[in-house]
Amino acid sequence: MNKIFFVFFIFSVLLFSCEKKDDSAQNSNVVEIEFWHGMGGPLGDALDSLIDEFNETHPKIYVNAVHMGNYTALSQKLMASIQTNGQPDIAQSFEAWTANFMEGDVLRCLEDFIADDPDFSEEDLNDFYPVFIKSNTMDGKLMSFPFNKSVSVLYYNKDILFMNDLDPNKPPTNWDEYREMFKLLTQDTDGDGKNDIFGSTFTISAWQFENLLLQAGGEIMNEDNTKALFNSKEGIEALQFIYNILMKDKTVYLSAGYDGQNDFLAGKVAMVEGSSVSMVFMRKNGIDFNLGISAIPTYKTKRSLISGTNIVIFKKEDEKRQQAAWEFIKWFTDTRQTAKWSELTYYMPVRRSAFEEEGLKNRLISNPEIASVYNQLEYASFEPQISEWFETRKFLEEHVIEKVIRGILTPEEALENAAEMLEKKILKNREKK
């Protein structure tokens, strides 16, 4: 009996081994590509679900998604990988990073794939919002595709507006209304001499300053990105607005990280500006009041900046992997998928046709006010496409906005310092080439 069992055991092992070998032979026909990204939490879950769907529906391609933790870590690991020629097939990339990668000649131009793809037409390209095509075109070439793009959003507590005899369906639409509503909604509710509810909260952010600058009619840089233009009367006006609501009116207070968003959820703040993606995290934490969602208030123009990363293809010797990388990008940004991505995450759909999909149609029907958020794409701009801008953003936050708020520098002084720093850096880098 023992001998029979032993023979059966050996036969089973051999059979299992043969089956595994057959599977391996089958898998050898699968082209595997590596995708580095910095998305975690519910956004990472949404990304994983779409990648799983792609892998299931494309049996000859397998996308191996590698989460790098955050954008800072992703940037560092990408730069390190390029030094050793160990870069992934595809990765998320901000415009400033892409400019850097182009200088190293490590990227594929996406126009090469489009030109040879009978399934991607001029009509497809025209379906993308123009701002996304422009922001991914560098030196006249389409070097990346839009991936996770967001816009600024005004979130407001409808209940607080209603309790103060304001129409809960009419949030502020311009700077003047914004400032006046802050004043009206900042209140000492228990009479202890301290405000318990504030109009809003402000996190030091280059993005918010840039939006105010564009709304005031200013520009960040000149067309060829060689000269700073933010050190203008419009830039001064933008900084002065921030200073006024924080330090003069005292209807807005400084917060760090997600503290302001949490205070908003706790009913301590009437309204708060955030990314469109903030909705995902707020819903996860729970919202126990009537939430209003709107485009951010404007001023002389309706312009504002898109944020978020694009996706790039790194040069590889294996053309099959390059083509597989393009297939994934093409699929992810197609109408159905970009609509689903927006539905799951509140990132912006990259195509206009996405609003013909059931999910986004229903969202607009149930929340018609959110249409103003998506409409911002029609007036959107993007940050300078130069490697020097990544460091300049940080300088704007730490040495311009913060120092003006603290009263260390005037808006004029702070902006001049930033402009001088940026232009010197650009000149130095150009001289190296």
C-alpha positions as CSV (number, residue, x, y, z in Angstrom):
1,M,0.0,0.0,0.0
2,N,2.8,2.4,0.9
3,K,4.6,1.6,-2.4
4,I,1.4,2.4,-4.3
5,F,1.0,5.7,-2.5
6,F,4.7,6.6,-3.2
7,V,4.3,5.9,-6.9
8,F,1.1,8.0,-7.0
9,F,2.9,10.8,-5.2
10,I,5.8,10.8,-7.6
11,F,3.4,10.7,-10.6
12,S,1.5,13.7,-9.2
13,V,4.7,15.7,-8.7
14,L,5.8,15.0,-12.3
15,L,2.4,15.9,-13.7
16,F,2.4,19.2,-11.7
17,S,5.9,20.0,-12.9
18,C,4.9,19.4,-16.5
19,E,1.9,21.7,-16.1
20,K,4.1,24.4,-14.6
21,K,6.5,24.1,-17.5
22,D,3.6,24.4,-20.0
23,D,2.4,27.5,-18.2
24,S,5.9,29.0,-18.3
25,A,6.1,28.4,-22.0
26,Q,2.8,30.2,-22.4
27,N,3.9,33.1,-20.2
28,S,7.1,33.5,-22.3
29,N,4.9,35.1,-25.0
30,V,3.7,37.8,-22.5
31,V,5.4,41.1,-22.7
32,E,5.9,42.5,-19.2
33,I,6.4,46.2,-18.7
34,E,7.3,48.0,-15.4
35,F,5.4,51.0,-14.3
36,W,6.7,53.2,-11.5
37,H,4.2,55.5,-9.8
38,G,3.8,57.4,-6.5
39,M,0.1,56.8,-5.8
40,G,-1.1,55.2,-2.6
41,G,-4.3,54.9,-0.5
42,P,-7.6,55.0,-2.3
43,L,-6.0,56.5,-5.4
44,G,-3.5,53.7,-5.5
45,D,-6.4,51.2,-5.1
46,A,-8.2,52.8,-8.1
47,L,-5.1,52.6,-10.2
48,D,-4.5,49.0,-9.3
49,S,-8.1,48.1,-10.3
50,L,-7.7,49.6,-13.7
51,I,-4.3,48.0,-14.2
52,D,-5.8,44.6,-13.3
53,E,-8.5,45.2,-15.8
54,F,-5.9,46.0,-18.5
55,N,-3.9,42.9,-17.7
56,E,-7.0,40.7,-17.8
57,T,-8.2,42.1,-21.2
58,H,-4.7,42.2,-22.8
59,P,-3.4,38.6,-22.3
60,K,-0.2,39.3,-24.2
61,I,0.8,42.3,-22.1
62,Y,1.4,42.4,-18.3
63,V,1.8,45.8,-16.5
64,N,3.8,45.4,-13.3
65,A,2.9,48.4,-11.2
66,V,5.6,49.4,-8.6
67,H,4.5,51.9,-6.0
68,M,7.5,54.1,-5.0
69,G,5.8,55.7,-1.9
70,N,5.4,59.3,-3.0
71,Y,6.5,61.7,-5.7
72,T,9.7,62.7,-4.0
73,A,10.8,59.1,-3.7
74,L,9.7,58.5,-7.3
75,S,11.7,61.4,-8.6
76,Q,14.8,60.3,-6.7
77,K,14.6,56.7,-7.8
78,L,13.9,57.6,-11.4
79,M,17.0,59.9,-11.5
80,A,19.1,57.2,-9.9
81,S,17.8,54.5,-12.3
82,I,18.7,56.6,-15.3
83,Q,22.3,56.8,-14.1
84,T,22.6,53.0,-14.2
85,N,20.4,52.6,-17.3
86,G,17.9,50.8,-15.1
87,Q,14.8,53.0,-15.7
88,P,11.3,51.4,-15.9
89,D,9.4,51.2,-19.1
90,I,6.9,53.9,-18.1
91,A,6.5,56.2,-15.1
92,Q,4.6,59.2,-13.8
93,S,6.3,62.5,-14.6
94,F,5.7,66.2,-13.9
95,E,6.5,68.5,-16.8
96,A,9.6,69.8,-15.0
97,W,10.9,66.1,-14.7
98,T,10.1,65.4,-18.3
99,A,12.2,68.4,-19.4
100,N,15.0,67.0,-17.3
101,F,14.6,63.5,-18.9
102,M,14.6,65.1,-22.4
103,E,18.0,66.7,-21.7
104,G,19.3,63.2,-20.9
105,D,17.7,61.8,-24.1
106,V,16.1,58.9,-22.3
107,L,12.5,59.3,-23.5
108,R,10.5,58.1,-26.5
109,C,8.5,60.7,-28.4
110,L,4.9,59.5,-28.3
111,E,4.3,60.9,-31.9
112,D,6.3,57.9,-33.1
113,F,3.7,55.5,-31.8
114,I,0.7,57.6,-32.9
115,A,2.0,57.8,-36.4
116,D,2.2,54.0,-36.7
117,D,-1.0,53.2,-34.9
118,P,-4.1,52.7,-37.2
119,D,-6.3,52.6,-34.1
120,F,-5.4,56.1,-32.9
121,S,-6.6,58.8,-35.2
122,E,-6.4,62.6,-35.4
123,E,-10.0,62.5,-34.1
124,D,-8.7,60.8,-31.0
125,L,-6.1,63.4,-30.5
126,N,-8.6,66.2,-30.9
127,D,-10.8,64.6,-28.3
128,F,-8.2,65.5,-25.6
129,Y,-8.6,68.9,-23.9
130,P,-6.1,71.2,-25.6
131,V,-4.4,72.1,-22.3
132,F,-3.3,68.5,-21.9
133,I,-1.8,68.3,-25.4
134,K,0.0,71.6,-25.0
135,S,1.3,70.8,-21.5
136,N,2.7,67.5,-22.8
137,T,4.3,69.0,-26.0
138,M,7.9,70.1,-25.5
139,D,10.2,71.4,-28.2
140,G,7.4,70.9,-30.6
141,K,7.1,67.2,-29.8
142,L,4.5,65.2,-27.9
143,M,6.7,63.7,-25.2
144,S,4.2,62.5,-22.6
145,F,0.5,61.9,-22.1
146,P,-1.8,63.3,-19.4
147,F,-2.3,60.8,-16.5
148,N,-3.6,62.0,-13.2
149,K,-4.6,65.6,-13.7
150,S,-6.5,67.7,-11.1
151,V,-7.9,71.2,-10.8
152,S,-8.5,73.5,-7.8
153,V,-11.9,73.2,-6.2
154,L,-13.8,75.3,-3.7
155,Y,-15.5,73.0,-1.1
156,Y,-18.0,74.7,1.2
157,N,-20.4,73.9,4.0
158,K,-23.9,74.6,2.7
159,D,-25.3,74.3,6.2
160,I,-23.1,77.1,7.5
161,L,-24.2,79.3,4.6
162,F,-27.8,78.6,5.2
163,M,-27.6,79.3,8.9
164,N,-26.2,82.7,8.0
165,D,-29.0,83.6,5.6
166,L,-26.9,83.0,2.6
167,D,-28.1,81.0,-0.4
168,P,-26.4,77.5,0.0
169,N,-26.4,77.1,-3.7
170,K,-24.5,80.3,-4.4
171,P,-20.9,80.1,-3.3
172,P,-18.6,83.1,-3.9
173,T,-17.6,83.5,-7.6
174,N,-15.0,86.3,-7.4
175,W,-12.3,87.6,-5.1
176,D,-14.5,90.4,-3.6
177,E,-17.4,88.0,-2.8
178,Y,-14.8,85.5,-1.4
179,R,-13.3,88.0,1.0
180,E,-16.7,89.4,2.1
181,M,-18.0,85.9,2.8
182,F,-14.9,85.1,4.9
183,K,-15.7,88.2,7.0
184,L,-19.3,87.2,7.4
185,L,-18.7,83.6,8.3
186,T,-15.8,84.1,10.8
187,Q,-17.6,84.1,14.1
188,D,-17.1,83.8,17.9
189,T,-20.1,81.5,18.6
190,D,-19.6,81.0,22.3
191,G,-18.7,84.6,23.2
192,D,-15.3,83.8,24.7
193,G,-13.5,86.4,22.6
194,K,-12.0,83.8,20.2
195,N,-13.3,82.8,16.8
196,D,-14.8,79.3,16.7
197,I,-15.6,79.3,13.0
198,F,-13.4,80.8,10.3
199,G,-14.2,81.7,6.7
200,S,-11.4,79.5,5.4
201,T,-7.9,78.1,6.1
202,F,-4.8,78.5,3.9
203,T,-1.9,76.1,3.4
204,I,1.2,77.7,1.9
205,S,1.0,76.5,-1.7
206,A,2.7,77.6,-4.9
207,W,-0.3,76.3,-6.7
208,Q,-2.7,78.7,-5.0
209,F,-0.4,81.7,-5.6
210,E,-0.1,80.7,-9.3
211,N,-3.9,80.5,-9.6
212,L,-4.3,84.0,-8.1
213,L,-1.5,85.3,-10.4
214,L,-3.3,84.0,-13.5
215,Q,-6.7,85.3,-12.3
216,A,-5.2,88.7,-11.8
217,G,-4.1,88.7,-15.5
218,G,-0.5,87.8,-14.9
219,E,1.8,85.2,-16.3
220,I,4.4,82.9,-14.7
221,M,7.1,83.1,-17.3
222,N,7.6,84.4,-20.9
223,E,6.8,82.1,-23.8
224,D,10.3,80.6,-24.2
225,N,10.6,80.1,-20.4
226,T,13.8,82.2,-20.1
227,K,12.4,85.1,-18.0
228,A,10.2,85.3,-14.9
229,L,7.0,87.3,-15.2
230,F,5.5,86.5,-11.8
231,N,7.3,89.5,-10.3
232,S,4.7,91.8,-11.7
233,K,2.0,94.0,-10.4
234,E,-0.3,91.0,-10.9
235,G,2.0,88.9,-8.8
236,I,2.1,91.6,-6.1
237,E,-1.7,91.7,-6.2
238,A,-2.0,88.0,-5.7
239,L,0.3,88.0,-2.7
240,Q,-1.5,91.0,-1.3
241,F,-4.8,89.1,-1.4
242,I,-3.3,86.2,0.6
243,Y,-1.8,88.7,3.1
244,N,-5.1,90.6,3.5
245,I,-7.3,87.6,4.3
246,L,-4.7,86.1,6.6
247,M,-3.1,89.0,8.4
248,K,-5.4,92.0,7.9
249,D,-8.9,90.5,8.0
250,K,-7.9,87.5,10.1
251,T,-10.8,85.6,8.6
252,V,-8.5,82.8,7.4
253,Y,-5.7,81.0,9.3
254,L,-2.6,79.1,8.4
255,S,-2.7,75.3,8.5
256,A,-0.3,72.6,7.5
257,G,-0.8,69.3,5.7
258,Y,-4.4,68.0,6.0
259,D,-5.2,70.0,9.2
260,G,-7.3,72.5,7.3
261,Q,-9.2,69.8,5.5
262,N,-9.9,68.1,8.8
263,D,-11.1,71.3,10.4
264,F,-13.4,71.8,7.4
265,L,-14.9,68.3,8.0
266,A,-15.2,69.2,11.7
267,G,-17.3,72.3,10.9
268,K,-14.7,74.7,12.1
269,V,-14.2,76.2,8.6
270,A,-16.9,77.3,6.3
271,M,-15.0,76.7,3.0
272,V,-11.7,75.5,1.9
273,E,-9.8,75.3,-1.4
274,G,-8.3,71.9,-2.3
275,S,-7.6,69.6,-5.2
276,S,-10.5,67.9,-7.0
277,V,-9.0,64.7,-5.6
278,S,-9.5,65.9,-2.0
279,M,-13.1,64.7,-2.4
280,V,-11.9,61.0,-2.3
281,F,-10.2,61.5,1.1
282,M,-13.0,63.6,2.6
283,R,-15.6,61.0,1.7
284,K,-13.4,58.3,3.2
285,N,-13.2,60.3,6.5
286,G,-17.0,61.0,6.5
287,I,-19.0,64.2,5.7
288,D,-21.9,64.9,8.0
289,F,-23.1,68.1,6.5
290,N,-24.4,69.3,3.1
291,L,-21.3,69.7,1.0
292,G,-21.0,72.2,-1.8
293,I,-18.6,71.9,-4.7
294,S,-17.7,74.6,-7.0
295,A,-15.0,76.1,-9.2
296,I,-12.6,78.4,-7.4
297,P,-13.6,82.1,-7.3
298,T,-12.0,84.2,-10.2
299,Y,-11.0,87.8,-10.7
300,K,-10.0,89.5,-14.0
301,T,-9.7,86.1,-15.8
302,K,-11.1,82.6,-15.3
303,R,-7.7,81.0,-15.8
304,S,-6.2,78.5,-13.3
305,L,-3.6,75.8,-13.4
306,I,-4.0,72.1,-13.8
307,S,-1.9,69.9,-11.5
308,G,-0.7,66.3,-11.4
309,T,1.5,64.1,-13.4
310,N,1.8,62.8,-16.9
311,I,3.1,59.5,-18.1
312,V,6.3,58.9,-20.1
313,I,7.9,56.0,-22.0
314,F,11.6,55.5,-21.4
315,K,13.8,54.3,-24.2
316,K,14.4,50.6,-24.3
317,E,16.1,48.3,-26.8
318,D,13.2,45.9,-26.8
319,E,10.7,47.4,-29.2
320,K,8.0,45.0,-28.1
321,R,8.1,46.5,-24.6
322,Q,7.9,50.0,-26.1
323,Q,4.8,49.1,-28.1
324,A,3.3,47.4,-25.0
325,A,3.9,50.6,-23.0
326,W,2.1,52.6,-25.7
327,E,-0.8,50.2,-25.7
328,F,-1.3,50.7,-22.0
329,I,-1.1,54.5,-22.2
330,K,-3.5,54.5,-25.1
331,W,-6.0,52.2,-23.3
332,F,-5.8,54.1,-20.0
333,T,-6.5,57.5,-21.6
334,D,-9.3,56.2,-23.9
335,T,-12.8,57.4,-23.3
336,R,-14.2,54.7,-21.1
337,Q,-11.1,54.4,-18.9
338,T,-10.5,58.1,-18.4
339,A,-14.2,58.4,-17.4
340,K,-13.9,55.5,-15.0
341,W,-10.6,57.0,-13.5
342,S,-12.4,60.3,-13.0
343,E,-15.4,58.6,-11.5
344,L,-13.2,56.7,-9.0
345,T,-10.8,59.4,-8.0
346,Y,-12.2,62.9,-9.1
347,Y,-9.1,63.4,-11.3
348,M,-10.1,65.2,-14.4
349,P,-11.0,63.1,-17.5
350,V,-8.5,63.9,-20.2
351,R,-11.0,63.6,-23.1
352,R,-14.2,65.5,-23.7
353,S,-16.0,62.3,-24.8
354,A,-15.7,61.0,-21.2
355,F,-18.8,62.9,-20.3
356,E,-20.8,60.7,-22.6
357,E,-20.1,57.8,-20.3
358,E,-22.8,56.8,-17.8
359,G,-20.7,57.3,-14.6
360,L,-19.9,60.9,-15.3
361,K,-23.3,61.6,-16.8
362,N,-24.9,60.5,-13.5
363,R,-22.5,62.5,-11.4
364,L,-23.4,65.7,-13.2
365,I,-27.1,64.9,-12.9
366,S,-26.9,64.3,-9.2
367,N,-24.5,67.2,-8.6
368,P,-25.0,69.8,-11.4
369,E,-22.9,72.3,-9.5
370,I,-19.8,70.2,-10.1
371,A,-20.0,71.1,-13.8
372,S,-18.2,74.3,-13.0
373,V,-15.3,72.3,-11.7
374,Y,-14.9,70.4,-14.9
375,N,-15.5,73.6,-17.0
376,Q,-12.2,75.0,-15.6
377,L,-10.4,72.8,-18.1
378,E,-11.6,75.1,-20.8
379,Y,-9.6,78.0,-19.2
380,A,-6.7,76.0,-17.8
381,S,-3.0,76.6,-18.1
382,F,0.0,74.7,-17.0
383,E,3.3,75.3,-15.2
384,P,6.6,76.1,-17.0
385,Q,8.0,73.1,-18.8
386,I,11.6,73.5,-17.5
387,S,13.6,71.5,-15.0
388,E,14.4,74.7,-13.0
389,W,10.7,75.2,-12.2
390,F,10.5,72.3,-9.8
391,E,13.0,73.9,-7.4
392,T,11.4,77.4,-8.0
393,R,8.0,76.2,-6.7
394,K,9.6,75.3,-3.4
395,F,11.4,78.6,-3.3
396,L,8.0,80.4,-3.9
397,E,6.5,78.6,-0.9
398,E,9.4,78.9,1.5
399,H,11.0,82.3,0.6
400,V,8.1,84.2,-1.0
401,I,4.7,83.3,0.3
402,E,5.8,82.5,3.8
403,K,8.1,85.5,4.2
404,V,5.4,87.9,3.0
405,I,2.9,86.4,5.4
406,R,5.3,86.6,8.3
407,G,6.1,90.3,7.4
408,I,9.8,89.5,6.7
409,L,9.6,90.7,3.1
410,T,7.3,92.9,1.1
411,P,5.6,91.2,-1.9
412,E,7.9,93.2,-4.3
413,E,11.1,92.1,-2.5
414,A,10.1,88.5,-2.2
415,L,9.0,88.2,-5.9
416,E,12.2,90.0,-7.1
417,N,14.3,87.5,-5.2
418,A,12.5,84.5,-6.7
419,A,12.8,85.9,-10.2
420,E,16.5,86.6,-9.8
421,M,17.1,83.1,-8.4
422,L,15.2,81.4,-11.3
423,E,16.8,83.4,-14.1
424,K,20.3,82.9,-12.7
425,K,19.6,79.1,-12.5
426,I,18.3,79.1,-16.1
427,L,21.4,81.0,-17.3
428,K,23.8,78.8,-15.5
429,N,22.2,75.6,-16.8
430,R,22.2,76.9,-20.4
431,E,25.9,77.8,-20.2
432,K,26.7,74.2,-19.2
433,K,25.2,72.8,-22.4
